[in-house]
Amino acid sequence: MVVIAPRRELLQEICKGVRNSVRNTGISLYASIGQSSIRDEEFILKKGMQVLLATPQRICEVMKHGVLTAERIRVIALDKPEELFCTGSRGEMLKIIDALPDNVQ
C-alpha cells in the first residue's frame, strides 16, 4: 500500500496514526520523507515494506531510480487529493497514476 500526502508534515502526522493502528500486527511501514538517500531507502524497501508513506515528488523519485516499481503497488491512498491534483504536485500525481497497473485499488 502506498499512502500519498501533499506535504511532509501531513505524512508525519499520518505515520504516527498508522503506526498506532498497526502496532503488534506485524505490518511494516516506512515514511519516505526525503531525509534518507535513495540508496538507503532502496535497502529499506527491499526488506518488504507493506505500507509506504510519501509525497508525490518522493514517489516519483524512488520510481525513477527503480527502488519502487508501479507493479509492486496494490493499493494507493491519497490524503488531501484536492491539494495533490490542484497544486504543484499535479504533474507528479499524473505520472504516478499513469504508471500504475489497471488492477490497483
RAJO-V27236 format. One record per backbone hydrogen bond with DSSP energy under -1.0 kcal/mol. CO is the residue of the C=O (numbers start at 0). NH is the residue of the N-H. If there is no record, write none. Layout:
{{CO;NH} {CO;NH}}
This chain:
{{0;51} {1;76} {2;53} {3;78} {6;10} {7;11} {8;12} {9;13} {10;14} {11;15} {12;16} {13;17} {14;18} {15;19} {16;20} {17;21} {21;24} {27;49} {27;50} {29;52} {30;32} {36;40} {37;41} {38;42} {39;43} {40;44} {41;45} {44;47} {50;29} {51;2} {52;31} {53;4} {54;58} {55;59} {56;60} {57;61} {58;62} {59;63} {60;64} {61;66} {61;67} {62;65} {68;71} {69;72} {73;104} {74;1} {76;3} {79;82} {79;83} {80;84} {81;85} {86;89} {88;92} {89;93} {90;94} {91;95} {92;96} {93;97} {94;98} {95;99} {100;103}}
